[in-house]
Amino acid sequence: MAGTEEEEHRRRHGRYFFIPAGVLIGLGVGIIVGYAAAGILIGLGLGFLASGIIRPAAAGVPEDSPAACCRHGSRWTSVLIGAFLVIVGAALVWAPVNFWNYIWPYGIGVLLILIGLSFIAKMAWRSR
């Protein structure tokens, strides 16, 4: 019985290994080209995109069923976070210096804090 439970767990959660893989690949590429922080953000974003795009195998549920697409949470959240991180990482490399010197630390920092707080609020709301 433990073998089938482990197999199902791998099918459902295996797509999330793209996130640390993306971070490590992004860090490696970023170090090589001289933009380690941007490489981490782009790799993390690509990991989130991959985990949102790759469909988990929903055991026992037909692929065209509405339950198959929503069984393990919304994939759009991962896709949106991934796209945002890729854009922020690319902006670190290609942004005009004068504009980003004033906006980047405060505007994007506050936005990231708000996104993090929304995740905490969502977890607190679900635990009720």
C-alpha positions, -999 to 999 in steps of 0.1 A, spaced: 0 0 0 28 24 8 42 20 -27 10 33 -44 7 62 -19 43 72 -26 37 70 -64 6 91 -61 24 117 -40 52 119 -67 27 124 -94 9 152 -76 39 170 -61 67 162 -86 61 193 -106 72 215 -77 108 203 -81 110 227 -111 113 256 -86 146 247 -68 159 234 -101 152 268 -118 169 286 -89 200 266 -92 202 268 -129 195 305 -128 221 311 -102 247 292 -123 239 311 -154 238 344 -135 272 338 -120 286 330 -154 273 362 -170 279 384 -139 242 389 -128 237 364 -100 207 381 -84 189 385 -117 198 349 -126 182 337 -94 150 357 -100 147 346 -136 154 309 -127 129 311 -99 103 326 -122 109 300 -148 106 273 -121 72 287 -111 61 289 -147 71 253 -153 53 241 -122 22 260 -133 23 248 -169 31 211 -163 -1 193 -154 -1 170 -125 -15 135 -130 -48 135 -112 -52 99 -101 -86 85 -108 -100 117 -123 -105 121 -161 -84 148 -178 -114 167 -191 -131 168 -157 -132 202 -139 -119 185 -108 -87 175 -127 -77 211 -133 -85 224 -98 -77 194 -77 -45 208 -63 -50 245 -63 -49 271 -90 -20 268 -115 -26 304 -125 -10 316 -93 22 299 -101 22 312 -137 15 348 -125 43 347 -99 67 331 -124 60 358 -150 64 386 -124 97 372 -112 111 368 -148 101 404 -156 117 417 -124 149 396 -130 151 409 -166 145 445 -154 176 441 -131 197 435 -162 182 458 -188 165 487 -168 177 523 -172 199 532 -143 184 565 -133 148 554 -133 154 522 -113 177 538 -88 147 556 -73 118 533 -80 133 498 -77 141 496 -40 108 510 -27 82 502 -53 91 466 -61 101 459 -25 67 471 -12 49 450 -39 69 419 -29 60 425 7 23 428 -1 24 396 -22 40 378 7 15 391 32 -13 380 9 0 344 10 1 345 48 -35 359 49 -46 332 25 -30 305 47 -46 319 78 -80 321 60 -78 284 49 -68 272 84 -101 285 99 
